[in-house]
Amino acid sequence: MHLFLSPHLDDAVLSCGGSIFQLTQQGEAVTVLTVMAGDPPDPLPDTPIVRDLHQRWQAGTSPVAHRRKEDIASLDVLAAKSQHRNYPDCVYRAHNHTTLYPSEESLFGDIHAEDKLPDHLAIEAVLIQYVFVNLKTLYVPLGVGHHVDHQIVRDWGIEIYKRHPSVDIRFYEEYPYTRDQGAIDAALDALPDDLPLTAELMFVDKFALAAKIQAIACHRSQLSTFWRDQTEMVRDIQASFCIGEGVYGERYWNLKDK
């Protein structure tokens, strides 16, 4: 089976939706595991970033539950299975009643020293092949954009690789942070020097691209974060993943030491 690790409830579809669709159409089993998909605490952290996000999403009184439903609908379009861990998004995480990531700037800094999520995931790394039997290929965020949750899931993927070297590991580039080539270069530079990476472009046909666009549209709460409207989203996806006249692709960085 193919397992995509998605930090949030849209990352895998935004970055890898075409590849996911093509894999399922070839009869491959695909699961997207969203790590930071848990409900927020009650009461909510009273921070600028939480207020801004909830206002932007317009997702009702249970915004994360709403987003999980969007994710299920999105992956249904791609004929993939969705699974959700109950870890909360970084904007909700706290230590001793102090919010760890209270501002937008803090989301793109270093992982907070009191953030215990990496420790929990390190334990899960030991067990992952028992949880996901017949795991063939693991897709891991590269960390483009330096979002703390992406860094955490990237590091979890590296830990899984160290403990289960028989699993093929592919790092994916996170769209829309990929709009900045410098962010891709910085993510590659941040990886350990002993990871032998080889770039691979996964070609995406027009049917897979159309499915990806339809799947992204299911994440209605997130559209206003990146685009003015759905028409702009369609044009942006077509342009961002175009590698030639009518040809599209999604790039991966594969570990090649086996």
N, C-alpha and C positions, 0 to 999 in steps of 0.2 A: 504494500500500500504506500501511497504518497501522503505525507503529513506536512502541512503548511503551518508554521508557527506565526500567528498574527498578534502583535501587541494589542491592537484595538479592533473594534468591530467594523472595520472597513479596510484595514491595511493590506491584507492578502488580496482582496478583490481589486483594489486600486492598482496594485503592483503586478499581480500575477493572474488576473482574471482570465486572460486569453489562454495561458498555459493550462490553467485548471480545467477550462472547458474542453480543450483538445485532449487532455489526459482522460477525462471521463468519457468522451466520445470514442476513445480507443478502447474502452472497456476497463480502464484502470480505476481502482478504488482510491478516492481522494477524500481526505478529511482536513478541514481547516479548524485548528484549535486556537481560539482567541483566549489569550492569557488574562488580560485585564478587562474582564467582562462582568465582574461582580457588582452587586448593588452598593451604592454609596452608604455611608453611615447616616444615622438619624440622631441628632440633627446634622444637617449638612454643614461643612466648613463654610464659614462666612468670609470668603476670600474673593478678590476681584476676578480671578480666573474662573471660579465656579459660577459666579453670577453671570459673567460674560458668556460662557459656554451654554448654560441653560437657557439664557435669553436667545442665543443664536440658534440653538437646536429646535426650539419650539416643539418639544417632544412630550408635553404634558407633565403630570405630577410624578410620574415614574420614568424619567428619561432614559435610564440605562435599560430597564425592562423593554421600553419602546425600541431602543437600539438593537437589543437582542432579537426582537421580532423582525426588524429590518434585515439583520444579518441572515437569519434563517431563510427569509424570502429571497435574498440575494443569492445565496448558495444553492437554493432550489433551482434558480435559473441556470446555474452552471452544472447542475446534477451532482453536486458535491455535498458531503455531510458536514454539518456544523457541530462543533463542541465548544463549550464555554467553561473556562475556569472561573472560580468565584473570587479571584483577587481583584480589588478595586483599582480603577485608574489612578495614576499618580496624583491627580488633583484632589483626590479624596483621602489619600493615605496620611496618617499622622503618627506621632510618637509622643507619649505623655501629654496628649491633648493639644499638641502643637502641630499644625499642618506642615508637612515637609516641603510641599511645592505650592506656595501660595500665589505665585505670579506667573505670567507667561514666560518671562525671562528664566525663571527657575526650571521650567520644563525642558530647557535646552542646555542646561548646565551639567554639572557632574551629579552622579548618583549620590543622594544624601547618605551620610555615614550611619544614620539611624533608620534607614530604609531596610527592613528585614526581609523583603520579598526575595532578593537574590539567595538568601539562605534557604528559604522554603523550596525554591526551584532547584537548588543544588541537590536536595534530597530526592526530588522527582526525577532528576537526571539518572539516578541509579536504577529507577524502576520503569523507565519509559518503554523498554522493549517488552515488558510484561503487560503494560497497559495497552500498548499498540502492537499487537502480535502481527507478525509478517511485515513489519516496517521495512520498507525498501529504500525510500529516499526521503530525507528531511530537508525542508526548505526553511531557511532562517533569515530574518531581516539583517541587512548589512550594517545598519546603524546610520544610514544617510540622514542628515539633518540633526543628528546628535540628541534626539529626544530621549529622555531618561528611560522611558518604558521600552523603547527600541534597543537602547544599550543593554538593558537587563535581559531582554529576550535573546538578543545576539549572544551575550555571554552565556546564557543557558544553553544555546545551541552548541557553543564551543565546548562546554562542559559535557554535553551529551556525546559529542564527537570523541572526547578523550576517554570516556567510559565505554563507548560502544563503537569502536573503530570500524566495524564491519558495515555500519550504516553510511550510505552515501549522503554527503552534506552539500547543499547548494545554498549560497547566500543570494538573496534577491535585493534589488535596488528599490528603495521605497519611493514611490511616486506619491505626492508631487514634489518632494524634496529634491528629486532628480532633475528638476528644472535648473539647478545650480550644479554645474560640473565640479566646481570646487568642493561642494558637499560630498560628492561621490569620492573624490580623491582623498578627502579628509577621513572618510569612513574606512577606506582601504588602508590608509596609513595607521589608523588606530588599531587594526587587527594585529595579533601577535606575529612576530617575524617568522615563526616556524610553521605557519600555515601555507602550504603550497597551493596557490589558487590559479585556476585557469578560467578565463572568460568564455562564456558560451552564449550565443544568441539563439533564443528559442523563437523560431518563426511562427507568426500567428496569422492564420488566414482570415478572410473578411467575415466569415461566419462566426469565428471565435471572437473577433473584435466586436462584432455586433452583440454577441452574448455578454461580453464584458461590459459594454456600455449599458445594456439592459440591467445587468446585475448592480452596477454602480448606482443607477437611477433608483434602485430599491432603498438605498441609504438616503432617503429624502431629508432627514434631519441634518445631514452633513453637507448637502450641496451648496448651501450659502456660504460655507467656510471657504470654498475654493472657487466658486463661479457665481456669476450674476443670475444665471438661469440654466435650465437643462440644455438649451440649444448651445450655449457657450461650452458646457461640459462636453457635449458630443464632439464639437470642433476641436477642443483642447486635447481630448483623448486621441482622436484621429491624428492630430499633428504630433503629439508627444511620442507616440509609439510608431510613427511612420519611419521606415528606413529606406524607402524607395517608392516609386510610383505604384500605389496600390499594394505595397508590401509593408507588413508590420512585424514588430518583434519585441520581446521582453528579454532583458539580459540577466544572466546569472553568473556567479563566481563559484566554481566547483572546486572542492578539495580533491586533489589528484595525487595522492601518495600511496595508493593501494595497487 
